Amino acid sequence: MKRLFLLSSLLVLFAFGASAQKDLRILNHLAVGAEVGTMGVGIDVAMPVTPFVDVQAGFTMFPNIKFNTSIDLSHRHPELNKIPAKGEVLMKGGKVLVNVMPLPIITSFHVTAGLYFGSTEVMGLYNTEPIPANYALALGDYLLEPNSDGFIDGKLKVNKVKPYLGIGIGRGVPKRRVGFKCDLGVVFWGKPSVYCNDTQIHDTDAGGDGDEVMKIISKFKVYPVLNFRICGRIF
């Protein structure tokens, strides 16, 4: 009789725990999402940890986007003022985010903290025509020395691990089968470093005007994030 009572009690506790887990959204759902924004495009999975907290993990990257630009020569040339070049966005890596919803029953407003990690390369820059002998390229306050063939391979690099903080509307795991989520925040990636042909270079008084995008980004220690995500609940 005691064994039967103990077994019955365990079954009741198990059933109650399973029911409570379902009601409280504790590790009982899984969603898959796709996003687009200033971090590029990405995919992720999400799961509720408590009624107030969702956890997302996934991967983001920029498509192979290249753009035409030009860079100043380090000093005056009788025939050339600028050298044609191409730039490309290189950001990619993984992410782990925690979404905290203070009032999950009333609103899907959330505060998000987490990490982006992976590749250190943000942007690349290379000239499409060789640089004349004894010349270099001036990118803002940086002087890029070419290799023996007259070409540069410039890179803008940041920290490998980048903390993120933001706010948004929407849930990592939707209440219904399909949901939408929007996030606004910043990635703290540290002071960008400029590399040329795999060698880090430092500020000079080059004063170049070329490639405004790379020049501006090299000044900022944070990067703005605006992401739009659509997700579907698997179970």
Sequence and secondary structure as in RCSB ss.txt:
>XXXX:A:sequence
MKRLFLLSSLLVLFAFGASAQKDLRILNHLAVGAEVGTMGVGIDVAMPVTPFVDVQAGFTMFPNIKFNTSIDLSH
RHPELNKIPAKGEVLMKGGKVLVNVMPLPIITSFHVTAGLYFGSTEVMGLYNTEPIPANYALALGDYLLEPNSDG
FIDGKLKVNKVKPYLGIGIGRGVPKRRVGFKCDLGVVFWGKPSVYCNDTQIHDTDAGGDGDEVMKIISKFKVYPV
LNFRICGRIF
>XXXX:A:secstr
 HHHHHHHHHHHHHHHHHHHHHHTTSS   EEEEEEETTEEEEEEEEEEETTEEEEEEEEE  S EEEEEEEESS
  SS SEEEEEEEE  EEEEEEEEE SSTTT  EEEEEEEEEE  EEEEEEESS   TT  EEETTEEE   TTS
  EEEEE  SEEEEEEEEES SS SSSEEEEEEEEEEE  S EEEETTEEE   S      HHHHHHTT SEEEE
EEEEEEEE  
